[in-house]
Amino acid sequence: MNNNSDPIFTQYADMDFANAKPVADIPALAKLQATLGGKTRITMRVDTATLAVFKARAEMTGSSYQTLLNEALRQVAQGQTLADVVRTTIRQELSHA
C-alpha cells in the first residue's frame, strides 16, 4: 500500500511538517484526543497469510489494512458472524436494486 491510496493524501502531500509538535506536547489537543480519540496503539502478532489478505483488500478498496482489521475486530466484539455480515450486505444490495 502506498501513501497516495489515501484520498486526502494529495491535499497534504506538499506540506512541511518538520516543525510539527506531537499532540502530547499541546495540552488542549492531548485532552481532545483523549476525549474523542477512542483508539489505543497496540502491538500484536498476526499470521502472515491473514495480514496479506487484509493488505490486499485494502489495496483494492483504497483503504488501510489497519482500518479493515479494526472493523473486523469490532464486528467480532459485537457478536456479528460472517453470516450476519453477508446477510446484511445482501439485503443492502437488494434494496438498492
C-alpha positions in Angstrom: 0.0 0.0 0.0 1.4 3.4 -0.9 0.6 6.8 0.7 -1.3 8.1 -2.3 -4.1 5.5 -1.8 -5.4 7.8 0.9 -8.0 10.1 -0.7 -6.8 13.2 1.1 -3.0 12.4 0.7 -2.6 14.8 -2.2 -4.1 17.7 -0.2 -1.3 17.5 2.4 1.5 15.9 0.4 3.4 19.1 -0.1 3.0 20.5 3.4 6.1 20.8 5.6 5.6 19.1 9.0 9.3 19.3 10.0 8.5 21.7 12.9 5.2 19.9 13.9 4.8 19.1 17.6 3.3 15.9 18.9 -0.2 16.1 20.2 1.1 15.1 23.7 3.0 18.4 23.8 -0.1 20.5 23.3 -2.4 20.1 26.3 -5.6 21.2 24.6 -5.0 18.7 21.8 -4.0 15.9 24.1 -7.2 16.4 26.1 -9.3 16.4 23.0 -7.6 13.3 21.7 -8.1 11.5 25.0 -11.8 12.5 25.0 -12.6 11.9 21.3 -9.8 9.7 20.1 -11.2 6.4 21.1 -8.2 4.4 19.8 -5.3 2.8 21.5 -2.0 1.9 19.9 -1.2 -1.8 20.4 1.3 -4.3 19.2 0.1 -7.7 18.1 1.2 -10.7 16.0 -0.9 -11.7 13.1 -0.5 -14.7 10.8 1.4 -13.6 7.6 -1.4 -15.0 5.4 -4.1 -13.2 7.3 -2.2 -9.9 7.1 -1.7 -10.4 3.4 -5.5 -10.8 2.9 -6.2 -7.6 4.7 -3.5 -5.7 2.9 -4.8 -7.0 -0.5 -8.3 -6.0 0.4 -7.1 -2.6 1.5 -5.2 -2.1 -1.8 -8.3 -3.0 -3.8 -10.6 -0.6 -1.8 -8.1 2.2 -1.3 -8.4 1.8 2.4 -5.9 0.9 5.0 -5.4 -2.6 6.3 -5.5 -1.3 9.9 -9.0 0.1 9.3 -10.2 -3.2 7.9 -8.7 -5.1 10.8 -10.3 -2.8 13.3 -13.7 -3.2 11.6 -13.3 -7.0 11.6 -12.4 -6.9 15.3 -15.3 -4.6 16.1 -17.8 -7.0 14.3 -16.5 -9.9 16.3 -16.6 -8.0 19.6 -20.2 -7.1 18.8 -21.0 -10.7 18.2 -21.6 -10.4 14.5 -20.7 -13.5 12.5 -19.6 -13.6 8.9 -23.1 -14.9 8.0 -24.6 -11.9 9.7 -22.4 -9.5 7.7 -23.1 -11.4 4.4 -26.9 -11.3 5.1 -26.8 -7.5 5.9 -24.7 -6.8 2.7 -27.1 -8.8 0.5 -30.1 -7.1 2.0 -28.5 -3.7 1.4 -27.6 -4.6 -2.2 -31.0 -5.9 -2.9 -32.7 -2.8 -1.6 -30.5 -0.7 -4.0 -31.5 -2.8 -7.0 
